[in-house]
Amino acid sequence: MNALDRYARQVSLREIGVNGQQILRDSSALIVGLGGLGAPASMYLAGAGLAKLVLSDFDRVSASNLHRQVLYRNDQLGQSKLDAARQQLQMLNPECEIECLAGPLNDEGLQAAAAQVDVVLDCTDNFSSRFAINRACVAARSPLVSGAAIRFEGQLGVFDPAHGSACYACLYPSAGAEQESCEEAGILGPVVGVVGVRQALVALKLLLGLNQDAGTLWVWDALNDRERRMQIPRDPECPVCANKP
């Protein structure tokens, strides 16, 4: 299959065209977490033609994952998510290079990984990981697309302090208590899928220079199909991004 056939529907978009597709083919993304958010996000980024995806996770595929983590298959139960994801993504698009980093990554590892890519997707499910990823992105001057979903609720934040926006720590100044997990509170599969797909969409727009979302938070009530979008002010006393150029 040639590139024209594979990406024809994207190239035909006026906002993308041949030049935009080349930008994607020269771009890379780090996805931290390969669960309900990272699974669909990785599929759409690989499908869109990114040159490279750097994946990080530490978990294995379990039966309870399959109702929402659409990247995996029943015959992959027990495999590491990194190995299973690599298999599926390379079948989807063999042109996309897949690099796997066994997690959890420490601050130094996260910063090194964030520095080598063009955009970072936080697809984790706990505050401590999100704060660590945010610190790494601020230090590496990498834009961050952070997603979360639980029960019937989803949210997505876009952060790019290197270009003047707030960072994740401006939105949540302290980690506080960890939120409930999906295991404890439950999650409807399409809810987390919509957030993950939207993370991929925002990442593609960032890479293509089409994005006006930096410093914004999108909150979705899926049960009543209501959403809100708000600007996140940059905290001049933020311990992470204040006084950073």
C-alpha positions as a Markdown table, in Angstrom:
| # | Residue | x | y | z |
|---|---|---|---|---|
| 1 | Met | 0.0 | 0.0 | 0.0 |
| 2 | Asn | 1.4 | 3.4 | -1.0 |
| 3 | Ala | 1.2 | 6.5 | 1.2 |
| 4 | Leu | -1.3 | 8.2 | -1.2 |
| 5 | Asp | -3.8 | 5.3 | -0.7 |
| 6 | Arg | -3.3 | 5.1 | 3.0 |
| 7 | Tyr | -3.6 | 8.8 | 3.9 |
| 8 | Ala | -5.8 | 9.9 | 1.0 |
| 9 | Arg | -8.8 | 11.0 | 3.1 |
| 10 | Gln | -6.5 | 13.2 | 5.3 |
| 11 | Val | -4.5 | 14.6 | 2.5 |
| 12 | Ser | -7.7 | 15.7 | 0.8 |
| 13 | Leu | -8.5 | 18.0 | 3.7 |
| 14 | Arg | -7.5 | 21.6 | 2.9 |
| 15 | Glu | -6.1 | 22.1 | 6.3 |
| 16 | Ile | -3.7 | 19.2 | 5.9 |
| 17 | Gly | -2.8 | 18.4 | 2.3 |
| 18 | Val | 0.5 | 16.9 | 1.3 |
| 19 | Asn | 2.5 | 19.3 | 3.4 |
| 20 | Gly | 0.5 | 18.6 | 6.5 |
| 21 | Gln | 0.8 | 14.8 | 6.0 |
| 22 | Gln | 4.5 | 15.2 | 5.7 |
| 23 | Ile | 4.5 | 17.0 | 9.0 |
| 24 | Leu | 2.8 | 14.1 | 10.6 |
| 25 | Arg | 5.2 | 11.7 | 9.0 |
| 26 | Asp | 8.0 | 13.6 | 10.6 |
| 27 | Ser | 6.3 | 13.8 | 14.0 |
| 28 | Ser | 6.4 | 11.7 | 17.2 |
| 29 | Ala | 4.4 | 11.3 | 20.4 |
| 30 | Leu | 4.8 | 9.9 | 23.8 |
| 31 | Ile | 1.8 | 8.0 | 25.2 |
| 32 | Val | 2.1 | 7.2 | 29.0 |
| 33 | Gly | -0.5 | 4.6 | 29.9 |
| 34 | Leu | -2.0 | 2.1 | 27.5 |
| 35 | Gly | -5.4 | 1.6 | 29.1 |
| 36 | Gly | -8.8 | 2.9 | 28.1 |
| 37 | Leu | -7.4 | 6.3 | 27.0 |
| 38 | Gly | -4.1 | 5.2 | 25.6 |
| 39 | Ala | -5.5 | 2.3 | 23.6 |
| 40 | Pro | -7.7 | 4.4 | 21.2 |
| 41 | Ala | -5.3 | 7.4 | 21.2 |
| 42 | Ser | -2.4 | 5.2 | 20.0 |
| 43 | Met | -4.5 | 3.6 | 17.3 |
| 44 | Tyr | -5.6 | 7.0 | 15.8 |
| 45 | Leu | -2.1 | 8.4 | 16.0 |
| 46 | Ala | -0.6 | 5.4 | 14.3 |
| 47 | Gly | -3.3 | 5.4 | 11.8 |
| 48 | Ala | -2.8 | 9.1 | 11.0 |
| 49 | Gly | 0.8 | 8.4 | 10.0 |
| 50 | Leu | 3.0 | 9.6 | 12.8 |
| 51 | Ala | 6.6 | 8.6 | 12.3 |
| 52 | Lys | 7.1 | 7.3 | 15.8 |
| 53 | Leu | 5.1 | 6.5 | 18.9 |
| 54 | Val | 6.9 | 6.0 | 22.2 |
| 55 | Leu | 4.8 | 3.9 | 24.6 |
| 56 | Ser | 5.1 | 3.5 | 28.3 |
| 57 | Asp | 3.2 | 1.1 | 30.6 |
| 58 | Phe | 3.8 | -1.5 | 33.2 |
| 59 | Asp | 0.6 | -3.6 | 33.2 |
| 60 | Arg | -0.5 | -6.8 | 31.5 |
| 61 | Val | -3.7 | -7.4 | 29.5 |
| 62 | Ser | -6.5 | -8.7 | 31.7 |
| 63 | Ala | -10.0 | -9.8 | 30.9 |
| 64 | Ser | -11.5 | -6.8 | 32.7 |
| 65 | Asn | -9.6 | -4.5 | 30.2 |
| 66 | Leu | -11.3 | -5.8 | 27.1 |
| 67 | His | -14.6 | -4.0 | 27.4 |
| 68 | Arg | -13.0 | -0.6 | 26.9 |
| 69 | Gln | -9.3 | -1.1 | 25.9 |
| 70 | Val | -10.0 | -1.7 | 22.3 |
| 71 | Leu | -6.4 | -2.1 | 21.2 |
| 72 | Tyr | -6.2 | -5.6 | 22.7 |
| 73 | Arg | -7.7 | -9.0 | 21.8 |
| 74 | Asn | -8.7 | -12.0 | 23.8 |
| 75 | Asp | -5.7 | -14.1 | 22.7 |
| 76 | Gln | -3.4 | -11.4 | 24.2 |
| 77 | Leu | -4.6 | -12.0 | 27.8 |
| 78 | Gly | -1.6 | -12.1 | 30.1 |
| 79 | Gln | 0.8 | -10.3 | 27.7 |
| 80 | Ser | 2.4 | -7.1 | 28.7 |
| 81 | Lys | 0.4 | -4.2 | 27.3 |
| 82 | Leu | 3.6 | -2.9 | 25.7 |
| 83 | Asp | 4.1 | -6.1 | 23.7 |
| 84 | Ala | 0.4 | -6.4 | 22.9 |
| 85 | Ala | 0.1 | -2.8 | 21.8 |
| 86 | Arg | 3.2 | -3.0 | 19.6 |
| 87 | Gln | 1.8 | -6.1 | 17.8 |
| 88 | Gln | -1.6 | -4.4 | 17.1 |
| 89 | Leu | -0.2 | -1.0 | 16.1 |
| 90 | Gln | 2.4 | -2.5 | 13.7 |
| 91 | Met | -0.4 | -4.5 | 12.1 |
| 92 | Leu | -2.4 | -1.3 | 11.8 |
| 93 | Asn | 0.4 | 0.7 | 10.3 |
| 94 | Pro | 3.8 | -0.9 | 9.8 |
| 95 | Glu | 5.2 | 2.5 | 8.7 |
| 96 | Cys | 4.9 | 3.8 | 12.3 |
| 97 | Glu | 8.0 | 3.1 | 14.5 |
| 98 | Ile | 7.0 | 1.8 | 17.9 |
| 99 | Glu | 9.4 | 2.3 | 20.9 |
| 100 | Cys | 8.4 | 0.7 | 24.2 |
| 101 | Leu | 9.6 | 2.0 | 27.6 |
| 102 | Ala | 8.7 | -0.3 | 30.5 |
| 103 | Gly | 7.2 | 1.8 | 33.3 |
| 104 | Pro | 6.6 | 3.2 | 35.7 |
| 105 | Leu | 9.2 | 5.8 | 34.6 |
| 106 | Asn | 10.9 | 8.0 | 37.2 |
| 107 | Asp | 11.1 | 11.8 | 36.8 |
| 108 | Glu | 14.4 | 11.5 | 34.9 |
| 109 | Gly | 13.1 | 8.9 | 32.5 |
| 110 | Leu | 9.9 | 10.9 | 31.9 |
| 111 | Gln | 11.8 | 14.0 | 31.1 |
| 112 | Ala | 14.1 | 12.2 | 28.7 |
| 113 | Ala | 11.2 | 10.6 | 26.9 |
| 114 | Ala | 9.2 | 13.9 | 26.7 |
| 115 | Ala | 12.3 | 15.7 | 25.3 |
| 116 | Gln | 12.6 | 13.3 | 22.3 |
| 117 | Val | 9.0 | 13.8 | 21.0 |
| 118 | Asp | 6.8 | 16.5 | 19.7 |
| 119 | Val | 3.7 | 16.0 | 21.9 |
| 120 | Val | 3.0 | 14.0 | 25.1 |
| 121 | Leu | -0.3 | 12.3 | 25.9 |
| 122 | Asp | -1.0 | 11.6 | 29.6 |
| 123 | Cys | -3.3 | 8.6 | 29.6 |
| 124 | Thr | -2.7 | 7.5 | 33.2 |
| 125 | Asp | -5.3 | 7.1 | 35.9 |
| 126 | Asn | -3.7 | 8.7 | 39.1 |
| 127 | Phe | -2.7 | 12.1 | 40.3 |
| 128 | Ser | 0.9 | 11.1 | 41.2 |
| 129 | Ser | 1.6 | 10.0 | 37.6 |
| 130 | Arg | -0.1 | 13.1 | 36.1 |
| 131 | Phe | 2.0 | 15.4 | 38.2 |
| 132 | Ala | 5.2 | 13.6 | 37.3 |
| 133 | Ile | 4.3 | 13.8 | 33.6 |
| 134 | Asn | 3.5 | 17.5 | 33.9 |
| 135 | Arg | 6.8 | 18.2 | 35.6 |
| 136 | Ala | 8.6 | 16.4 | 32.8 |
| 137 | Cys | 6.8 | 18.2 | 30.0 |
| 138 | Val | 7.4 | 21.6 | 31.6 |
| 139 | Ala | 11.1 | 20.8 | 32.0 |
| 140 | Ala | 11.3 | 19.4 | 28.4 |
| 141 | Arg | 9.1 | 22.2 | 27.0 |
| 142 | Ser | 6.8 | 19.7 | 25.4 |
| 143 | Pro | 3.1 | 20.2 | 25.0 |
| 144 | Leu | 0.9 | 17.9 | 27.1 |
| 145 | Val | -2.6 | 16.5 | 26.3 |
| 146 | Ser | -4.0 | 15.1 | 29.6 |
| 147 | Gly | -7.1 | 12.9 | 29.7 |
| 148 | Ala | -9.2 | 11.4 | 32.5 |
| 149 | Ala | -12.4 | 9.4 | 32.7 |
| 150 | Ile | -14.4 | 7.7 | 35.4 |
| 151 | Arg | -18.1 | 6.5 | 35.7 |
| 152 | Phe | -19.9 | 8.7 | 33.1 |
| 153 | Glu | -17.5 | 11.6 | 33.3 |
| 154 | Gly | -14.6 | 12.6 | 31.1 |
| 155 | Gln | -12.2 | 15.6 | 30.9 |
| 156 | Leu | -9.3 | 16.7 | 28.8 |
| 157 | Gly | -6.8 | 19.4 | 29.4 |
| 158 | Val | -4.3 | 20.9 | 27.0 |
| 159 | Phe | -1.1 | 22.4 | 28.5 |
| 160 | Asp | 1.8 | 24.2 | 26.7 |
| 161 | Pro | 3.6 | 26.5 | 29.2 |
| 162 | Ala | 6.5 | 27.0 | 26.8 |
| 163 | His | 4.0 | 29.0 | 24.7 |
| 164 | Gly | 2.3 | 30.8 | 27.5 |
| 165 | Ser | -0.4 | 28.5 | 28.7 |
| 166 | Ala | -1.1 | 27.1 | 32.2 |
| 167 | Cys | 0.4 | 23.7 | 33.2 |
| 168 | Tyr | -1.4 | 20.8 | 34.9 |
| 169 | Ala | -0.2 | 22.0 | 38.3 |
| 170 | Cys | -1.9 | 25.4 | 37.7 |
| 171 | Leu | -5.2 | 23.5 | 37.5 |
| 172 | Tyr | -4.5 | 21.2 | 40.4 |
| 173 | Pro | -2.1 | 23.0 | 42.7 |
| 174 | Ser | -1.6 | 20.0 | 45.0 |
| 175 | Ala | -2.0 | 16.3 | 44.5 |
| 176 | Gly | -4.2 | 15.8 | 47.5 |
| 177 | Ala | -5.9 | 12.5 | 47.9 |
| 178 | Glu | -5.9 | 10.0 | 45.0 |
| 179 | Gln | -9.2 | 9.8 | 43.1 |
| 180 | Glu | -11.1 | 6.6 | 42.9 |
| 181 | Ser | -10.0 | 4.1 | 40.3 |
| 182 | Cys | -12.1 | 2.7 | 37.5 |
| 183 | Glu | -11.9 | -0.6 | 39.4 |
| 184 | Glu | -13.6 | 1.0 | 42.4 |
| 185 | Ala | -16.0 | 3.4 | 40.7 |
| 186 | Gly | -16.6 | 1.8 | 37.3 |
| 187 | Ile | -16.4 | 3.2 | 33.8 |
| 188 | Leu | -18.5 | 2.8 | 30.6 |
| 189 | Gly | -16.3 | 1.8 | 27.8 |
| 190 | Pro | -17.3 | 4.5 | 25.2 |
| 191 | Val | -16.8 | 7.3 | 27.8 |
| 192 | Val | -13.1 | 6.6 | 28.1 |
| 193 | Gly | -12.9 | 5.9 | 24.4 |
| 194 | Val | -14.3 | 9.3 | 23.5 |
| 195 | Val | -11.8 | 11.0 | 25.7 |
| 196 | Gly | -8.9 | 9.0 | 24.3 |
| 197 | Val | -10.0 | 9.7 | 20.7 |
| 198 | Arg | -10.2 | 13.3 | 21.5 |
| 199 | Gln | -6.7 | 13.3 | 23.0 |
| 200 | Ala | -5.5 | 11.9 | 19.6 |
| 201 | Leu | -7.5 | 14.6 | 17.8 |
| 202 | Val | -6.0 | 17.4 | 19.9 |
| 203 | Ala | -2.5 | 16.0 | 19.5 |
| 204 | Leu | -2.9 | 15.9 | 15.7 |
| 205 | Lys | -4.1 | 19.5 | 15.7 |
| 206 | Leu | -1.1 | 20.6 | 17.8 |
| 207 | Leu | 1.3 | 18.9 | 15.5 |
| 208 | Leu | -0.3 | 20.5 | 12.4 |
| 209 | Gly | -0.5 | 24.0 | 14.0 |
| 210 | Leu | -4.3 | 23.9 | 13.9 |
| 211 | Asn | -4.8 | 24.0 | 17.6 |
| 212 | Gln | -6.2 | 26.8 | 19.7 |
| 213 | Asp | -6.7 | 24.6 | 22.8 |
| 214 | Ala | -3.6 | 25.2 | 24.9 |
| 215 | Gly | -4.6 | 26.3 | 28.4 |
| 216 | Thr | -8.2 | 24.9 | 28.1 |
| 217 | Leu | -10.1 | 22.2 | 30.0 |
| 218 | Trp | -13.0 | 20.2 | 28.4 |
| 219 | Val | -15.4 | 18.5 | 30.9 |
| 220 | Trp | -18.0 | 16.1 | 29.6 |
| 221 | Asp | -21.0 | 14.6 | 31.4 |
| 222 | Ala | -21.7 | 11.6 | 29.2 |
| 223 | Leu | -24.8 | 10.5 | 31.0 |
| 224 | Asn | -26.6 | 13.7 | 30.2 |
| 225 | Asp | -24.5 | 14.5 | 27.2 |
| 226 | Arg | -23.5 | 17.9 | 28.4 |
| 227 | Glu | -20.1 | 19.5 | 28.1 |
| 228 | Arg | -18.2 | 22.6 | 29.3 |
| 229 | Arg | -15.1 | 24.2 | 28.0 |
| 230 | Met | -13.1 | 26.7 | 30.1 |
| 231 | Gln | -9.8 | 28.6 | 30.1 |
| 232 | Ile | -7.3 | 27.7 | 32.7 |
| 233 | Pro | -5.4 | 30.7 | 34.1 |
| 234 | Arg | -1.7 | 30.4 | 34.5 |
| 235 | Asp | -0.8 | 30.5 | 38.2 |
| 236 | Pro | 2.0 | 33.1 | 38.7 |
| 237 | Glu | 3.1 | 31.2 | 41.8 |
| 238 | Cys | 2.9 | 27.7 | 40.3 |
| 239 | Pro | 5.7 | 25.6 | 41.8 |
| 240 | Val | 6.2 | 23.9 | 38.4 |
| 241 | Cys | 5.9 | 26.4 | 35.7 |
| 242 | Ala | 6.2 | 29.9 | 37.3 |
| 243 | Asn | 9.2 | 31.9 | 36.2 |
| 244 | Lys | 9.9 | 29.4 | 33.4 |
| 245 | Pro | 10.6 | 30.9 | 30.0 |
